Amino acid sequence: MKELDELLKYAIDKNESKIKDFLSSKRGYKVGIMGGTFNPIHNAHLVIAEFIRDKYCLDKIIFIPTGNPPHKSHVVDKQHRFDMVVLATRKNDDFFVLDYEMRQTHMTYTVDTLKYLRSIYDFEDLYFITGSDTINQIETWKDFRENFALAKFIAAARPGINLLETQENIVRYRREYGASIDMLYVPALEISSTYIRSRLKSNHTIKYLMPTRVEEYIYDRGIYGGAID
């Protein structure tokens, strides 16, 4: 689809411009990091990012698609995932996408990404945004204590997760590791990448679950078993 290819090129160029403007800024920004496979990105990701940006008065949200994630397998090609995130964020000047983890040839870990970000920019505050379910597993992460020294954490509460366990863990992380972690209740959109992939494989509609251009990209590239209507 020529129109989609041209739009993707425009979106990538615009994303590069956003990055250059950010890095050239003289003042420190308050920034949120949205990491993940984005397999694929969907509207709930965008709602969470914008809700937290507004709630915490953040200047920017940086989306960082994983390259070779250590805790997940069977994800589609990283270039597809990057392209979809760029398409999804192109209209929001407060969102941009970094390909740092994609460029790595080895397994990528949050601690290494946070170190890299700290090396290229002097942040006023750096927040790592993740799901409340993921926070419960954070002690399995590489050098997890160092993560707490590099960033503040925001755990976005999602439907169906045992929030009591999460709250207890957050209290313990604060006490034992000096972690700065908030749990935030965000608008409940019961959309997941797993749900979208299952609908595509069974040839059901995914309309309104994600930005229109991401939906078009999935069908045009034939990923997740999607076929052109």
N, C-alpha and C positions, 0 to 999 in steps of 0.2 A: 504494500500500500504506500504509494509515493507520498501522499499527504502526511501520513504518520511518520515516515522517515524524515521528512523535512521538519516536522514539528519536533521530533526527537533531537535533531541537530540543533534546532533553535534552543530547546530546553537545556541541552548540554552546554552550549555557548553561554546561555544566561546563567547557568549554575557556576561556570568558571568565573564569570564577572562578579557574582555574589561573593565567591571565595576571595577574589582579589581585593574587593572593597573591604571585606572583613579583616583580612590580614594587614591591610594598609592603615587601618584605624589606629589613631594615637591613644585612644582611651581604652581602658579595660572593659570588657563586656561581661555581663552575666549571661551565661550560656547553658543550655540544656543539651544533653547528648541522648539521642534516640538510637541505640544500637539494636541489631537483630538481623535475622535472616531475611525478613520481608519477603516471604515465600508463599504468596505475593503480598505486597503492601495493600492495605485496604482502608476504608473510611474510619474505622475505630482507631488505627494508628494515628491518623491525622487529627481526629477529635482529641485524643489524649494529649498529643503534642501541643495543640493550640490552647487547650484548657490549662495545661501546666504553664505554658509561656505567659498566659494572662494572669494566672493565680500568683506566680512568683515574680512577676514583672521582669521576665527574662528578655534580653535583647534579641537573642537568636536561638534557634533550635538547629542543631547539626545532626543529620541522619547519617549513620555509618553502617551500611550493609556489611555483614560478615563475609569474609572470603572463604576460609576453611574452618568453619566453626567446630570447636572441640566437643560440644555436647549434642550436636545434631548431625544427622546424615540424610541422604536422599533429598537434598535441596537442588533446585535447578541451577543452571549455569549462573555464575556470579555476575556476568555482564548483563544477562536478562534482568536480574534482580536490581542491579544498579540503574539500568535504563528505566525500569518501572518506577523507582523511587524518584528519579529526576523528573519524569513526566508528572507524577503525583504532586510534587512540591513546586513546580515551575511558577505558579501564579502567586505564591506567598513569598514576599521579599524577606520575611523573617526566618524562612526555612532554606537550608541548602544541604548539599550532599557531598560527603568526602569519600574518596575511593581508597583510603589508606589501607584498610584491612584487605580489600580486594587485591591490592598490589603485592601482598605478601605471598610467598611461595610455601610457607609453613603454616601450621595451625595458628590461629589468631586468638589472643586473649585480651580481656578487658584491661588488665593492668598495663600491658604494653601500649595499647591505644591511648590510655590516659596519659602515660608518660610522653608519648609522641605529641599529644595535644599541648601538654604543658611546655614542651620544648619549642613550639612554634608560635605560642601566643601567651601574653601575660593576662590571664583572666582575672576579673574582679571576683567572680564566683563561678564554679563549674559544678553542674548537677548532672548526675547520671540517672536517667529515667529507665525504670524497669518494672516488670509486673510483680505484684505482691507474691505470687507463687515462686518466682525466681529468687526473690530475697531469701526464701526459706532454704535455698540450696547454695547460698553464696559462700559458705565455708568450704565447698568443694572446688571453688575457683582457684586458679593459679595465684599464689601470693596474695590471697584475699585481704589480708590485713593492710597491705600497701594500697589497695583500692580505696580504703577508707581514708587514708592520708592524702590521696590525690583528688578526691571529689566528694561532694555531698551526694546522698542517694535519695531518690524519690521513688517510693513503691506505689504504683498505681493499682488500687484495689479493683479486682475484676470479679464478675459474677461467678459463683460456684467454687470459690477458693475459701479454704478454712482461714478466716481472718484472725481468729483467736490465736492460732499457731503463729501466724505472721506477727501479730502484735507482741506476743511473748518473745519471739526471736529478736525483734527490733529492740526491745528493752534490754535483752541480754547483750546484743551487739554493742549498744551504747555503753553498757556497764563494763564489758570485758575488753572492748577494742577501741573505745572512744569514738565510735562511728557517729556521723551525723546522718540520720535517716528519718524521713517523714513518710507516713503512709497517707495517701490522699485518695479520697473517694471521687472518682471521675464519672461523667455521664455514662450510664450503662448501655453500651452498644454490644449486643451479643453476637459479634462477628469475629471469626478467627480465620487465619490462613488455612488451617486444617479443614474447616468447614467449606471454604471456597474451593479448595482442591478436590474435595469429595464431590461437590456439585458439578465441577467441570468433568470429572471422570465419569459421572453418571449422566452427562449431557443435560444438566439442568441450568437454568438461567442464573447469572451472577450479577445481573443488572442492579444498580443502586447500592451494591455492597462495596464498591470501590470507585475511584474517579473513572469517568467514561473512557479517557484515553488509555488508562491502564487496562481496562477491559478489552479495548480494541487491540492493544499490543499483544495480549495473551492469545487472542484468536488469530491475529495476523502471524505470530511466530509459532503457533501450534504447540504451546507449552502447557503442561498439566493435563494433557489429553484433550485440550480445547480444540474445537473444530470451527471453521468459519461457517456462520449461519447461511 
